[in-house]
Amino acid sequence: RIIVSGQHREMLDQMLEIFQINPDYNLNIMQQGQSLSNITKNILLGIEKILKKERPSMVLVQGDTTTTFTGALAAFYQKIKIGHVEAGLRTHNKYYPFPEEVNRHLTSVLTDLHFTPTKKSCENLLFEGVKREDIFISGNTVIDSLFLMIKENYIFREPLLKDKKMFDKKIILVTIHRRENWGEPLRKTCQAINKIIDEHPDVSVIFPLHKNPEIRRNVKGILQNKKDILLLDTLDYDDMINLMSKL
């Protein structure tokens, strides 16, 4: 059975379509301006009901989101074994990334089988006391998806990216959305982009905006209508990956 929380609903739907994934359960928790506490509560209660009904032998959680940690916690409460895909990533700063770094640690404490992307992430878990026989270096699922999506003669769906003249200049592709970058860090990033454009006329910036209204408001306030800075709506996953591959 596949469960999705709907934590980032608008971005989730396109990913499910691209990778032809049909969830058995969708918690649909997405609400405007909801807090991390509300997300945690709603996912925990939603997954609890499903686990009581299905009684699986193991729950696999992917990544380091609040959905990941809460899914593992719900399984632990039901005494169901847990497998964690993308385990062992660490920055050793609990506020960077926030809240993902703490989600990683807490999920590892709950997990029975750890599927790590790299040897380094395996070493992180060993240092924390995880048994070697419970760790499997399985590779990076994000890198796997990149190779699946890159096409040599890809045609962009975003109309503004179909103009080949855009790629005559050097391109800087920018994306920013993490919570620790909100506020002053985001403003400083935008000011730095302005400075680069002013000092380097041979450079253009492509900046797809995250759907978060806080991000959009701050970025547009500084960079909108600036020459050689193209602000785009959130790109579809395959558009974004193939744009990255061209730079």
N, C-alpha and C positions, 0 to 999 in steps of 0.2 A: 504494500500500500504506500502511496505517495501523499504526504501532507505538505501543503504550503500555507504559510500564515497570512499572505497578502500584505506583509509589512510595507512593501514598496509596490503597490498594486499596478500602477501604470507601467512601470518598468518590467514587472514580473510577467505580465501577459505576453509581451513580445518575445521574451526568453522562452516561455513555454511553447510558443508557436514555432520559433526557430529550431528548437531542439526536439520538437514533437513529443513533448511530455504532457501527459494527461493526468492531472492530480486526481486522486480518489477523494481527497478532502481539501477544502479551501476555507480557512478560518475567517477570511475577509475582515481583518482587524483594522484596516486602514481608516484613520479618522484625521481630519484636518487639525494640526497643531497638538497632537497627542503627545503625552510625556512618555519617557522611558518606563516609568512605573506603570502606566496604563497599558503599554505594549506588553510588558512582562506579565501583568495580571491576566490580560485577555488571552495571551498565548498559552499560559500555564493551564488555565481553566479549560480552554478549548481542546488542547492536546490530551488533557486528563480524560475527558469524555471518550475520545477516540481510542485511547489505549485500553480503557476499561472494556470497551466493546470488542476490539480486535485481539487483544492479548497476544502481541507479537513476541517472538523469542528474542528479538533484538531491535533496537531503534538506531538507525544511522542518522547522524546530524552532520551537516556540511558547513564549514566556514567558521566565522567568529561573530556573527550578528547576535542580537538579543534573542532572535528566534532559535539560534543554535543552542545557546546556553539554556534557555527556558525549555526547549524540547528535551535536552538531556536531563534537566531537573525533574520534569514531568515523568520521564521514564524511570529515573531513580526512585521517585516516590512510589512507583508501582512495582519496584524491584525487578525491572526489566533491564537486561544487559544493554550497554551503549557502545556504539562504534562512532568514532569521530574522524571524519575526512577533513584533511588540511590541519592536522593536529601539530602542536609543537612550535608554532610561530610565536616569537617573543620580541618585544622591544625593551622590556624591563623598566618601562615607565607606565604606570597604571593609567595615566591620563593621556597617553599617546600610543596608539589611537584610542579615542574615547567613544563609547565604552568597550570597544572590541578587545583591548588588551586584557582587561579583567574578565571579559567573557571567555577568552581563551584559557586563562588559568582555571577558572571555576569549572569549565567544561572538562578540562583534563583531569581534575580531581574526581569527577563523576564517571569518567570513561573507563571501559573495560578493554577495548581494542583501539589503538591509536594508529591512524593511517597518515603518515607524515609525507610532505612533499619533497623534503630534502634530507640529506645526511645531517645538516646542521640542526634542523628541527628535531630530528631523532636525538641528537646529543643534548638538546635543551631538556627533553623529557627525561633522559637518563640522569641528568644533573639534578632534576627535581625528584628523583626516586622511583620513576616508573620502571618496571621490569622490562628487560630487553625483549623477552618473548612475547610481550604484549604490544610491541611496536612493529609496524610494517612500513617500510619506505616505498610508497606506492606511486610517487610522482605528483606533479602539480596539475590539478584538474583545470586551472585557469589557462595554463600554457597549452594543454591539450585542446581546449576550446578555441584558442587563437588559431592553431594550425587547421582546425576544422573549418573555420570561417573565412580565412584569407583566400581570395580568388584572384587569379592573375589579371583577368579582364573584367573586373567587377564594375558594375554600373550603379552609381550612387542613387538612392531614392531621394535624398535631400536635393532639391533643385539647385540651390546655390553652390553645391559642390560639383555640379556637372560642368561648370565653366572651367575649362582647362587653363585659361589665362591666369586663374587664381594661383596656379602652381608655378608660375614663372619666377616668383620671388622665393626667398627662403621662408619657410613656414614654421612658426612655433604653434604647436597644438597645446591648448591649455584646458584642463578640467580640474575643478576643485569643489569639494562638497563636505568633507568630513567635519564633524562638530568642533574639533579642536582648532579648525581654521576659520570658524565664524568670527565676525566682529573685526577687530583690529588686524589680525593676520590676513584676512581677506582683503581689507582695504589696502594694506601695504603691498600685497601681491598685485592688485590692480594698478597701483601707482607705479610699481616696477615695470609692468607691461607698458604703461604710457611712456615711461622713460626710454625703454628699449626702442619703441616705435619712433620716438622723436630723434633718437641718436643714430638709428640705422634705417635709412630709407629703402634699403634692399630687403627688408623683413616685413612679413605680414603675420598677423595672429588670427588663428581660428579658435573660438572659445564657445564650445557647446555648453549651454547653461543647464545645470541640474534643476529639477522641478521644484526644489525647495524654495518657497517664496523669499526667505531671508537671503539666500544666495542671489537670486535674481534681482532683488531690490538693490542690494549693495553694488553688484557688478554693473548693472545698467546705470546707476547713479554716477559712476566714474568713467565707464568705457563706451557708453552708447553714443552712436553717431561720430565715432572717432575714425579718421582715415586709416585704412590698412588694418582695422580691427573688425573682424566679422563675428558678431554675436549670433549664435544659432540656438534654436530650441534644442532640447535634449535629443541627441541622435539615436536612431535605432542601433542596436548592438552591432549588427553586421556592417552598417555604415561607419561606425566608430572604429571598429577593428581594421577595416580596409583602408580608412583614412590614415590611421597610424602606420600601416604597412607601406604607405607611399612616401613617408617623410624620412 
